[in-house]
Amino acid sequence: MKRRATVVLVVMFVAPLLLHAQSPSPAGCTKDAGDWFTAAYKAARDSAARPGGKPADVSGLLATRTARTKVCAAQFNVATTSGAGLLPLSNLYSSISEDALATAAVDKRLAEPGLTEMDRADALVAKVGSLTKPDTLVVARAEPYMTQLDAMSKAVMMQKLEAHSQLNDEYRYLDVNDRIRQHSLAIINLTRGQKAMPATARGAAGIRSYVMLSAYSNLAEVYGDFGHADSALMILDQATKDHPEIGAAEADNYLKSGRQRYQLVGTPAMALEAGHWLNAPPDTKTMDGKGKVTVIEFTAHWCIPCRNSYPAMTEMADKFEKQGAQFIFATQFYGYLGTRKNLDPAAEFAADHEYFVGEHGIHFPIGIADQPATPKPGERYVFNPNDTRYKVGAIPQTVIIDRNGTIRRILTGWDTGNAQRLPVLITALLKEKPTRMTP
């Protein structure tokens, strides 16, 4: 059996670019590549589960899927495509990062005469999608097309919802609070009074529950970032009031962690535990904020929004540590850093020092927890204790603690405005006199 499995994998990896048949359409290219990846990943995962098996090379499989898609996409071009075929072609080009070609296909469709409102709405959704890239300036260029779509009739409500969801997801990744608020409210207003389809209802027409719930969750995070934890909790509660058709288990899947997080505000802070510390005495195992204004950021070396926070965090630490404040980063081992893979704890600790201290100049303590064990099939992932205690979801997550050891604010993500708001909060907390000490 082992020999036979090896032969199957060899066939899949040696000849990944050979197409079974010419795909009849751009959509067919995407489907063929997706089907290939699903089968290849399953085979690699099954092989890895056998004694002596190696972990699946997911990055290699993804690269092969892209190469396979490019071979198929070469059958088509924008100049010879017209009508309804242009939008699937644009999606195909986007999937292989051919952004200029994707944009050209959408623009050609938008310029075609005689489009129905539905056709034009579909094209505007594709245009918005082509501009939802991880770059704030590019994403902002999608807003005029969103405005055009919003001006259309209720008949294209689903297209409006899709475009707002694309933009909301992108701004959520970029942590642009004012835009998150704008598009979350648009989704909430569009879906109020509409019934949600379960997230598991594949192929069913209708509004997916996760689209609705994500809007409430994202909006709550904006209010939490501005120190309005009570408002954040009210928004999360409003989601289930507006949509009682969504089951409690599914609602909890999207809302429970947010509720737990904002309920921490006003409660005693908990000590951080880590088996490894940078910028701290060698015997350090725990660290807390007793008697000090403390700023904790939960971060990771792979997190781009986290990286965006580092200049402001180090600048604030330089200023406020002199006044008695304390800054701490909390992270964990992941087994890799950048292109370096299969790192043992000692090697990753050295790599973390190079990354956080050497590259980014972080001079305050960084607690590095051990990597949680990989769950067996059927088991749930167990987070490290620090993430569990502070209900960490998306990162960076920043927790501000006063001198009494009380959590005063929890921020999710790194909006550029944080660099202005946080110093104001820290200054105010430093002026407060302790009224009690956490035992």
N, C-alpha and C positions, 0 to 999 in steps of 0.2 A: 504493500500500500504506500509506503514512504517513497519508493522509487517512482511509482506511478504519479504521485502528487508532484514530484520534482519535474517530471516530464511535462505535466500540464503547465506548470509555472514557466518552464523554459519556453514553451510555445507562446505563452502569453506575453512574455517580455521580449523575446527575440523578434517576433513579428507583430509588434503592436500597431504599426502604421499601415498595415495592409487592410484595406476596407473589404468587408464581405461582399458588398455590392455598391454601386454608385448611388449615393443618397439622392433622392429625387428633389429635395428642397433644402433651403438653409435650416429649417426646423429639423429636418432629417439628420443633418450633420450633427447638430447639438444632441439629438436623441442617441445616435449611434455612439458618440463619444461618451455620453453619460452611461449608456448600457455597458460599454466596455469597461469603464472605470468601476462600476458596481461589481461586475463579475471578477475583475482583477483584484480588487480590494478584498472581496470575500475569500478568494483563493489564497491570497497572501496572509490574511488573518487566520484562516484555518491552518495554514502551514505553520504560522508562528505559534499556534496553540499546541502543536505536537512537541514531544520531548526533543530538546536541542534546536527547536525552531528559532529563527531570527525575527525580530520585530519587523512588521510591515514597513516598507519604504514608502510612506505616504507621499512625501515630496516628489519622489521619483515617479510614482503613479500619476500624480497631478501634472507633472511636466510632460509625461507621455500622452495624457489625455489632451493637453493643449496642442502638442505636436500633431496628434491624430486629427484634431479639429481643424488645424491649419491646412492639412492636406485636403480635407473635404471642402473647406471654404474656398480653396483655389479654383473650384469649378465655377464660381459665380463672380459677378462684378456689378458695381452700381450702375454702370453705363447701360448694360443690357437688361437691367431689371426695372420693373415699373409696377405701379399699382400696389395691391395688397402684399406683394412679395417683398417690398422694400423694408417693412418693419421686422419681419423675421431675419432678413439679411443683416439689418442693423444689430439685432440681438446676437447674431452669430459673430459678427466682428467684435462686439463688446466682449464676448466670452474669451476672445484670444487677444484682448488688449489692443486691437486695431481701432483706436478711438477716432482717428480722422475719417476712416472709412465708415464707421458706425454713424458718425455725425452727418456725413455726406448722404448716406442712405435715408436718414430721417428728414434732412432738409429737402431732399428731392421729393419725398412723399408730401411734406407740408406745402410745397410749391405747386403740386399738381392741382389743376382746376377741377371744380365740380365735386369736391369732397363733401360728403354728408357730415352732419354734426358728429355722428358716431365715429366716422373715419378720422375726422380732424382731432377729435378727443383722443383717440388711440395714438395718433401721431404725436400729440402734445405730451402724452404720458411717456412715450419713447424718448422724446426730446429731453424731458426732465430727467429721465433715467440716464441718458447719455452724459448728463452734466453732474450727476451725483457721484463725484469722485472725491477722494480724501484730500481736498484742497478747498479751503473756505472761499477763495476768490472764484474758483470755477463753479462751485455750488451756488453762489450768489447769482450767477448768470442764469440759473434756472427759474428764478423768481418771476420774471416777466411772463414766461410760458405758463407758470402756475396761475398767474393772474388771469390770463386768457382762458384757461380751463375753468377757473372759478366763475367766470362771467357767463358760462354756458348754462343750459337748462338742467333741470333735475333728471332728465333722461340719461345724462352721462355722469350720474352721481358716483358710480363705481369707478370710473376713470379718475374723477376728482380724488376719491379716497385713496386710490393706488398711488397717485402722484404725491399727495400729502404724506402718505406713509413712507415713500422713498425718501423724501426730503427730511422727514422727522427722524428717520433712522440715521441718515447721514449727519445731520446736525447733532444728534445724540452722540454719535461717535466723536464728533469734533468738539462737543461740549460748548455749543453756542447757545446760551440760555434763552436769549430773546427769541431766536428762531425756533427753538424747541417749544417754547410756550405758544408761539404763533401757530405752528402746525399741529401741535397736540390739541389745542382748542378747536382748530378747524375740523379735525377728525372727530372729536367729541360732539361738535355741533352737527356734523353730517350724519353721525350714527345714532344720535339721540332719537329714540322712538323706533329704531330699526332693531330687528332681532339678529343676534349673532349666530353663526354656524359654528359648531364645535371645531376646535383646531384639528381634530382627527378626521373630520368629514372630508376626505380627499375626493376631489373631483366635483364636489357639490358646489352649486352656484350660491353665492351669498357672501356676506361679510364675515370673515374669520374672527373668532373671538379674540385671538391674540393681537389682532390689529387694534381692536377697541381697547383692550386692557393695557396694551403698551402705551397708548396715548395718555391714559390716566397715570400710569406709573412714571412716564417721562415728565409729565406736568408736575407731579408730586416732588420729583427730584429738584426741579427748578425752585419750588418754594422752600424746600429743605436747604438748598444752597444759600438762600437769602436769610436763613435763620427762622423760618416759619414752619417749625415741625408740626404744630397743631394743624395748620392749613394743609400740609402734606398728608397728614392722616385723614383729614376730612375728604380730600380729593380721592384717596384710595377707597374710603368707605362709599363715596358717591358712585364709584364704578359699579359696585354690585347693586346699588339702588336703581341706577339707570338701566341696568341689564340683568334683571333677576333670572333671565333664562339661561345665563351662564352658570354651570354647575359649580358648587362650592370648591370641589377639588381642583378644577381648572382655574378658577379665580385665584385660589391660594397659590397656584403655581407661578402666577405673575405678580401677585400683590402681597403675599405673606411676608416675604423677605423685606420689602419696603416698610411694611407696618412695624415689623420687629426692629428695624434699624432706627426709625424715627421715635419709637417708644423708648429707645435708649437715652434720648436727650432728656437731661434733668436727673439721670440716675448716676450712681457712683461708677467711675471708670474702673476698668480691670487692668491688672498688670499684664505686660507683654512677656511671653515666654519664648525662648529660642535657644537652641543648642549651640548656635554660632553667632558671634557678634563682630562687626567691623567697627572701628573707632570707639572701642570700649575695652575695659580691662579683660584679660584672658579668661578669668573665672566668672565672668558675667553670665547669668542664666535667666534673670528676670529684670524688668525695668518698669517703673511706674512713675506717675506724675505727682506724687504726694508733695504738697507744699509749693508746687511750681505751676505756672501756666505752661501747659504741654500741648504740642502739636504733633500728632501722629499721622503719617501718611502710609497707607497700605499700597505697595507698589510692586513692580516686577520689571526685570530687564527687557522683556519682550513688549512691554506696553508703551506705545507711542504717546498717547495722552499723558501718561505718567512722566515720560521724558520731557514733555513740554512744560511740566510744572517745576522741574529741577532748578532752572535759573532763579525763579522767584523764591523758591523754598530756601535755597542757599543764601540769597540776599536777605530774606527775612531772618534767617538764623543768625547771620552776621550782625544784624542790627539788634535783635531782641534777646539773644543769649546774654549780652552784656547787661541787660535789665532783669535777668533772672528767669527768662523763659527757657524751655527745653524743647528740642526738636528730635524726633525719632522716626526712622523709616522701619517698616515691617515688611518682610518678603519671605520667600522660601526657596529651597532648591527645586529645580525643574529637570535636572539631568542634562541640560544643554545650555549654551549661551551663544547666540548668533549661529555661526556655521559649525561651532564646536559641539559635537554630539557625544552621547554616552559618557558624560562626565561623572566621576565619582565625587562624593562630597568634598574631599580635599581639593580636587582640581576645580570644581565649581566655586568653592570659596575663594580660591586665588583669582578665578575669572571675575567673580563678583567684585573683588577688591579693585581689579583693573578697571572694571566698568563703572562702578559707582564712585569710587574714590579717585582713581586716576583720570578717567575720561570726563566725569561730570563734577568732580571737585566736592563731593559730599563729605563734610568733615564731622558731622554729628553721628550718633550711634545708629547702626543698622542691624536689626535683629533678623537672622536668617533661620527660619524653621526648617526641619527636615521635610523632605518630600513625602507626602502621604503615600501609603502603599496602594498599588494599582488594584482596584477592586476586581474580584473574580466575577465570572458571568452571573448575573442575577443580583449582585451586591451593589449597594449605593456607594458613590464616592464619598470618602470621609475627608473633610477639609481639615487644615491644620487648626489647632486650638485658638489661635489669635483671630483667624477669619471667622470662626464659629462664634466666639464671644462678642465680636463687634459686628456680626451680621454683614460681613463684607460680600458684596455682590460684584458690581462693576468696579474696576479700579481705574485711576487712583481713587481711593476713598480717604478723606481727610477728617480726622476727629480732633476737636479742640476742647481741652479740659481746663477748668479753672483751678485756682489754688486750693479749693476745698476738695479737689478730686472729683468734681461733678462734670459730666459731659455737657457742654454748652451748645455745640453745633456739630453736625455731620454733613460733609459735602461729598457728593459723588461726581467724579469726573474733574476736569480742570478747565473751567471757563476762563477766558482771559481776564474777566472782571475780578476773579478771585485775588489776583495780585494787588488790587486796590482795596477790596473788601476785608481780606484777612488781616492786614496790618491794623486797620481801624478796630477790629474786634479784639486783637491781641493787646493793643494799647489800652482799650477799655478794661480788659480783664486784669492787666497788670496794675491798674489803679484801684481795683477792688481790694478791700482788706478781707483776709480769710475770716470766716465766721465759725468754721468748724474744720476739723481735720479728719479725713477718711481714715479709719483704723487700719 
